[in-house]
Amino acid sequence: MSTDTGSDLLSDIDLTWVKRKELLFHATLVSAALFGVVMLALLILDVLLETAVGVVVIGIDVGTFVSSGASRNWENAGFLPAIIGSIWLVLFTLVFSFFLGVATATYLEEYAPRSRITRLIEANLTNLAGVPSVVYGLLALGVFVNGLRLGEILIAGALALALLVVPIVIVASQEALRAVPDGVRHGSLATGATRWQTIRGVVLPAALPGIVTGTILALARAIGETAPLIMVGAVLEARQSPGPTDLFGSMPTMIYYWSFRPITEFHHLAALGILILLLILVGMYGLAFFVRNRYETGV
Amino acid sequence: MSTDTGQPSGITEDIASGDQRRDRMIRRILLGATSITVLTTIAIFAVLFDNTWGFFFDATFSEWVSTSILNLGMDGLTQRVTFTEFFTDSQWRPSHADDPRFGIPTLISATILITVGAAFVSIPIGTAAALYLSEYAGTRTRKYLKPTLEVLAGVPTIVYGFFAVSFVTPVLLRPVLEVFGLSVGRNNALAGMVVVGIMTIPMVASISEDAMNSVPDELRNGAYALGASKYKVSASVVLPASISGVFASYILAVSRAIGETMAVTLAAGATPNLTANPLAEVQTMTAYMVTSARSTALVGSVTYQSLFAVGLVLFLMTLAANLVNDYIKRRYREVYQ
């Protein structure tokens, strides 16, 4: 607003302060939005730097690291049993949570009547998603480890993780099913197909990319979880590569153990472990992104 | 399917009714799968309650019930931890040899300390970031900024713990605090607050931004037409109009902070401490559970049962937060067509 004409009606209004306040507010918002990004960058830089120092200055041998088990001596300490443990955990979590999650989502979206009970089940799902992960570990400890006397084995850990991620799989699958337009269902039903034939032959295939994407994201969550595994009694110092019914360790529990040790060499081992974990996570997110973009077609 | 045709259609009818039968069976199987989610909730509560009973008394609830029935009478319940001690004692030292004490206020206060501190980080920053994304940022900026912020939520919490110990405390906090003549240890509540705050920023920002986006443009345009500045529109129109969604995001972030485990265990430490001093080492409820579970306690011992007692309190706290969140969303939702 120009104020150069002296006798202007608005000449006595000074907008300098308003403009300054405006600018200040804008700057505050930008810095707040950038704060998270800066922190993320610092976090990644910190991990990279600690890893670099570990490898270059302290002399951690990456070959030994990826090929051997935990050791009291940092020079011989390795990550392999933790990696194997995490792979097993993810596979079993996938088996336990995928079918359960998809079946539940299918029932809720395709069969369930719009009743009070259905609403309660859905409210319960939101609630389960908000239960702290450590409580799922406690549940697995009480029911699977000590109740069914499975012991502190890998399967028990995978069950805890599966219960933890099932709500995520369900919600993602529900969204994928909801995105399938009703016309597709009606077309199939009109040919005389039963409801299940419609779902199996038409609806589920159309929703599959969305379901797969959601499941990969849920598994990415599972692979980074530490607390439930510690609760079911994962060994922190994984020396031997576990099978499904063995005592087990995983990548995050190993990282926890190393971060906690007072000897600083172990912190660099932890950083290297975190780097591997983050790379695997980036791979999983990338895969989810790829599936979403490549296969998600507007039906 | 009509049934008025005679004999010839018998075969197809059998197939059709077989299909129908299978349809019903599948429906039942799917219902069974759905009921597992309900069962999980019941199991969580049952397991926590059963063992918490065993923490206060000598036998778990299920043991007590079964023996009472067998003996056809009430067994005297010996109480090993009194409710008064649990809820009011200022000491939490479960593994003390002579005089173990179980006063949960120590752990609850630490949890609240961390949660409040984290809220002071995530709520202002998250809300401002949401306002920026929804009101100021261009489409391109938003397209890249929002997913980048959401990556923060995908980073495993153990990594935040490592970040706290290896960067936040020694590089960020210690030099700044030394200027003020304060010293800070390797483990301190402040580092826990900072990292939990950072990891809950995307939760606040993302959900708040969705709420702000659903505010119709008519409201904004009306304000602009009255000569309001962008600042006025953001702060006095958009924010109040989306307040229910924004508030729900706060509660979700708080609920997440209460249940957060690995970052606070690494950052804030494992020393129970009844204090409001953010520079002290404290032990939250979750940190106690994790550190205590590491030392494999005998099943049925007080230490073992104390995990469940703490877990029950934690579960009830997050449940309350989630219910409040649900209520706010339902009760105060502005519906814009």
Contacts between the chains, C-beta under 8 A, distances in Angstrom:
chain1	res1	chain2	res2	distance
A	18	B	229	6.4
A	21	B	231	6.4
A	22	B	229	5.6
A	22	B	230	6.6
A	22	B	231	5.1
A	25	B	231	4.5
A	25	B	234	7.6
A	25	B	235	7.7
A	26	B	136	6.4
A	26	B	230	7.7
A	26	B	231	7.8
A	28	B	128	6.1
A	29	B	128	5.0
A	29	B	129	7.4
A	29	B	131	5.6
A	29	B	132	3.8
A	29	B	136	5.9
A	30	B	132	6.1
A	30	B	136	7.5
A	32	B	124	7.3
A	32	B	125	4.8
A	32	B	126	7.9
A	32	B	128	3.4
A	32	B	129	4.8
A	32	B	132	6.6
A	33	B	128	7.1
A	33	B	129	4.2
A	33	B	132	4.3
A	33	B	133	6.6
A	33	B	137	7.4
A	33	B	145	6.1
A	33	B	149	7.6
A	33	B	205	7.8
A	35	B	125	5.3
A	35	B	129	7.4
A	35	B	201	7.4
A	36	B	125	7.3
A	36	B	129	6.6
A	36	B	148	7.7
A	36	B	149	4.8
A	36	B	152	5.5
A	36	B	198	7.0
A	36	B	201	4.8
A	36	B	202	6.8
A	36	B	205	7.3
A	37	B	145	7.3
A	37	B	148	5.5
A	37	B	149	7.0
A	39	B	152	7.2
A	39	B	198	5.0
A	40	B	148	7.0
A	40	B	151	6.2
A	40	B	152	5.6
A	40	B	155	7.6
A	42	B	163	7.9
A	42	B	167	6.6
A	43	B	155	7.0
A	43	B	159	7.0
A	43	B	160	7.7
A	43	B	163	4.9
A	43	B	167	7.5
A	46	B	163	6.0
A	46	B	166	6.0
A	46	B	167	4.4
A	47	B	159	7.3
A	47	B	162	7.5
A	47	B	163	7.8
A	50	B	166	5.9
A	99	B	33	7.6
A	100	B	33	5.5
A	100	B	36	6.1
A	103	B	29	7.1
A	103	B	30	5.0
A	103	B	33	3.6
A	103	B	34	7.4
A	104	B	30	7.4
A	104	B	33	5.0
A	104	B	34	4.6
A	104	B	36	7.4
A	104	B	37	6.0
A	106	B	30	5.7
A	107	B	27	7.5
A	107	B	30	3.7
A	107	B	31	5.7
A	107	B	33	6.6
A	107	B	34	4.7
A	108	B	34	6.4
A	111	B	27	5.4
A	111	B	30	6.2
A	111	B	31	7.4
A	112	B	34	7.6
A	121	B	34	6.4
A	121	B	37	6.8
A	121	B	38	6.3
A	123	B	326	6.8
A	124	B	37	6.4
A	124	B	38	6.0
A	124	B	41	5.6
A	125	B	37	6.0
A	126	B	322	7.1
A	126	B	326	6.9
A	127	B	41	7.0
A	127	B	319	6.8
A	127	B	322	5.3
A	127	B	323	7.9
A	128	B	37	6.4
A	128	B	40	6.3
A	128	B	41	6.3
A	130	B	252	7.5
A	130	B	255	5.6
A	130	B	256	7.9
A	130	B	259	7.9
A	130	B	318	6.0
A	130	B	319	7.9
A	130	B	321	7.5
A	130	B	322	4.3
A	130	B	325	7.9
A	131	B	44	6.8
A	131	B	259	7.5
A	131	B	315	6.7
A	131	B	318	6.5
A	131	B	319	7.8
A	132	B	258	7.2
A	132	B	259	2.6
A	132	B	260	7.5
A	132	B	261	6.9
A	132	B	286	6.7
A	132	B	314	6.2
A	132	B	315	7.6
A	132	B	318	5.7
A	133	B	259	7.2
A	133	B	261	6.7
A	134	B	259	6.8
A	134	B	261	4.7
A	134	B	286	5.1
A	134	B	289	5.5
A	134	B	290	6.7
A	134	B	311	7.4
A	134	B	314	7.4
A	135	B	44	6.4
A	135	B	48	7.7
A	135	B	259	7.5
A	135	B	311	5.6
A	135	B	314	6.5
A	135	B	315	5.3
A	136	B	44	7.9
A	137	B	293	7.6
A	138	B	47	7.2
A	138	B	48	7.0
A	138	B	289	7.0
A	138	B	307	6.4
A	138	B	308	6.4
A	138	B	311	4.5
A	139	B	40	7.7
A	139	B	43	6.2
A	139	B	44	5.2
A	139	B	47	5.6
A	139	B	48	8.0
A	141	B	293	7.4
A	141	B	307	7.8
A	142	B	47	3.9
A	142	B	48	7.9
A	142	B	50	7.7
A	142	B	51	6.2
A	142	B	308	6.9
A	143	B	43	6.2
A	143	B	47	6.0
A	146	B	299	5.3
A	147	B	47	7.8
A	163	B	40	5.7
A	166	B	37	6.9
A	166	B	40	7.7
A	167	B	37	7.4
A	170	B	37	7.2
A	192	B	1	7.8
A	194	B	19	4.8
A	194	B	20	6.4
A	194	B	22	7.5
A	194	B	23	4.5
A	195	B	23	5.5
A	195	B	27	7.8
A	196	B	19	8.0
A	196	B	22	6.5
A	196	B	23	4.6
A	196	B	26	4.6
A	196	B	27	7.6
A	197	B	19	7.0
A	197	B	23	7.9
A	220	B	154	6.8
A	221	B	154	7.8
A	223	B	156	7.9
A	224	B	155	7.7
A	224	B	156	2.9
A	224	B	157	7.4
A	224	B	158	7.1
A	224	B	159	7.7
A	225	B	156	7.3
A	226	B	156	7.2
A	226	B	157	7.1
A	226	B	158	4.7
A	226	B	261	7.4
A	226	B	262	4.7
A	227	B	157	7.9
A	227	B	261	4.0
A	227	B	262	5.8
A	227	B	286	7.0
A	227	B	289	7.8
A	227	B	290	5.7
A	230	B	290	5.2
A	230	B	293	5.6
A	230	B	294	6.4
A	231	B	289	6.7
A	231	B	290	7.1
A	231	B	293	5.0
A	231	B	307	7.9
A	233	B	293	6.9
A	233	B	296	6.4
A	236	B	294	6.8
A	252	B	156	6.0
A	252	B	158	4.7
A	252	B	262	7.5
A	255	B	158	5.4
A	255	B	159	7.8
A	255	B	162	6.8
A	256	B	158	5.6
A	256	B	161	7.4
A	256	B	262	6.5
A	256	B	265	7.9
A	256	B	266	7.2
A	259	B	158	7.6
A	259	B	161	6.4
A	259	B	162	5.1
A	259	B	165	6.1
A	259	B	166	8.0
A	259	B	266	5.7
A	260	B	266	7.0
A	267	B	162	7.9
A	267	B	165	7.7
A	267	B	166	6.2
A	270	B	162	6.0
A	271	B	162	7.2
A	271	B	166	7.4
A	274	B	158	7.9
A	274	B	159	5.4
A	274	B	162	6.0
A	277	B	156	6.7
A	277	B	159	7.4
A	278	B	155	7.7
A	278	B	159	7.1
A	281	B	154	6.9
A	281	B	156	7.4
A	285	B	154	6.9
